[in-house]
Amino acid sequence: MPQADQLHPFTVLALATAVLTITTAAGYWPLSLAVIVGCLVLATRHRCLGKLCALSALIIAPTFGSQLMVHALFTPGPSPVLAQLGPFELTGAGLWLATQLALRTAVLVVVGLLCALVIDRHRLIAAIDLSKAPPQLGYLVAATLSLLPQLSAKQHAIGQAQALRLGHVGRGPVGWFQRIRLRSVPLVLGSLQDAADRAPHLAARGFPAAGTHTRLREVPDSTIQRVLRRVALICAVAGPALILTLDRFSG
Amino acid sequence: MSGARQPVLEARIESFRFDGSRHPILHGSHLQLEPGTLNVIVGASGSGKSTLGAVLAGMLPRPGLDLLHGQLRLDGQQIDHRDGQGPRIDLAVWARHVALLPQEVGQYLSGIRETVAEELAFGLENIGVARAQMRTRVRSVARQFGIEPLLERAPERLSGGQQRLVALAALSIGEPQVLVLDEPLAGLDALAAERVRQVILELRTQGRAVVVLSRLPDALTGQADASFRLQDGTLWPVTVWPASVPPAITEWPAIEDPATLLAFDHVSAGYPQQSAAVLEDFSLRLVAGECLGLAGANGSGKSTVLKTAAGLLPPRGGTVESCEDIGLLLQNPADQLFERTVRREVSFGLPRGSLHRQRVERVLDELGLSELAETHPYELPVSARRLLALATVLVREPRVLLLDEPTEALDEHGLERLHRVIERRLAAGGAVLFSSHDESFMRRTAHRVVRLAAAPGRSVTRQQFGDL
């Protein structure tokens, strides 16, 4: 099986789109679970399992909590009560519904994050630049995807400079919040200044390209991948339509 | 040498004023650039060099904001600016003829390309040059600038000097007729500086007009076809530069039974995102009253030594012992400045009413920044910005002063102030460790020099200056 970094970024995105639309439309928990397990296996192969689990947990945990509050604690109807605290009752049916809905969201989160972790941003930008997409799209994606690493580097530099001048800020949540407060204003102002300083030089270097543009970097593609992308995109549209139609006819 | 050739670019600047400024920063200046010439413009910090460079490169005036009275004539085509009215210059088209390397090269590098090779090709990509042709040109320019080993490295992880080389290579790959280079030799080691000098002379031979903006007359000045001094916003032709007098070597008092303030013992160190160590088996001892210089090629680990000494990089092996009272001037002053005014910047983090707080005005005065106390740090010339970053360190009166390339971008006045700062620190029983490519400043100021081996990841060597 090819690694994601050997596949064209568009192929990975097309396959992910197909998986997402079909799984969401199906709303069938074993399928959602299977997709999540599949993603975890792929993450293991790409050595990003820990990162995927941590990032996913950050998003899924509050999502599941909110589903639980909406569905599990107030679901009316004859269902066994699993736990009770004052006016709140945790029912079996409510818990099951909350889990199913959270699983559906989890698929979105896990697949999306996996794509973000396995697709190299420079390859993705190059793939867009080399495609027939308008140059503005490549510019937009490049600017967006470069923003986080640049902010992170700047934040690190500001943190070092402040550490030299502030000495000990304190540990724990209080120290963390203090550091965030001290860094955020210079981070935003410094980033705006950087952007303003860099803009004329980028313009002088012809960026974003107004007409024909090329890339030094190659992003290998193949006929098989192109076919696969078309099939995946057809599935992404036709799959949910078929599932919803079958659902309607089966009552 | 230039003969009667038609100028490729001619600039007549009656006056140029930034938006919101009452006084023109440039006025009464005329510059004519002929193909195949080297033109050196020397001016002190704040004299308007970078502004002049930006006007030549079409980046100033900003439409609707700044006021330029004058004409630019490029390849026979005249552009008139009058009362803020002038055509909007298409930078991408103008830059194919006149390209500018700014003093802060970080502004030139795109920040969106992964490797140096891609950074070099960036401008070519945007005008649709075929891949095979780009590869050939990238290889050729990399060979010319001696940066072939850097081609697959990330531009943002290079040292300051390496970034300057890469930016200069990226600028020349587009083969513009006029290259405006703002401090092209700043931050370069002797080898790289010599290579850049050779490249500049080669570019002249190839028929390009090269403009070098410099704070001090240097080796290029002697080879220039035309030289100017930029003083109070006006260009004055110079036929003969006064012979430079080497500064006197400071006679430091002998250090008797000094206390050790900083000691590296077989230290290895590197950056968290890089597995390879930059320093290995590095040992050094700095005593009270001593000024020690760190020399070495770009990327040899000078900044790593200083950051490790300041505690910003934990050593991977060996031990670092230092007194707690330590201050570091970072290589890029922009990394060290984040307040709204110069005074607030120096006061940052100092408790109100503290002794340190009371020193703010004195430090500003010592570094000649008192008149700029209410200016935004980003509005300062680069030289003043570096002095401001130094002020933020000095106000805490650290016993050990660590300075990363402190001479970069400083004019004569700035260098003199820096020298006095070091003198006072040593007289007060402190110690100074600084890195620099400025051998003349190092010779004048340091008791001894530690030279780092050029190849990162290898053991460093130590030598006394007298041995070199």
Interface residues (C-beta under 8 A of the other chain):
Chain A: H122 I125 D129 A142 A143 S146 Q150 A153 A157 I158 Q160 A161 Q162 A163 L164 R165 L166 G167 V185 P186 L189 G190 Q193 D194 D197 R198 P200 H201 L202 A203 A204 R205 G206 F207 P208 A209 A210 G211 T212 H213 T214 R215 L216 R217 E218
Chain B: A54 A57 G58 M59 L91 A92 W94 A95 A99 L100 P102 E104 Q107 Y108 S110 G111 I112 R113 E114 A117 E118 A121 F122 G123 L124 E125 N126 I127 G128 V129 A130 R131 M134 R135 V138 E156 A170 G174 K307 A310 L312 G327 L328 L330 N332 A334 D335 Q336 L337 F338 E339 F348 G349 Y378 T392 V393 R396
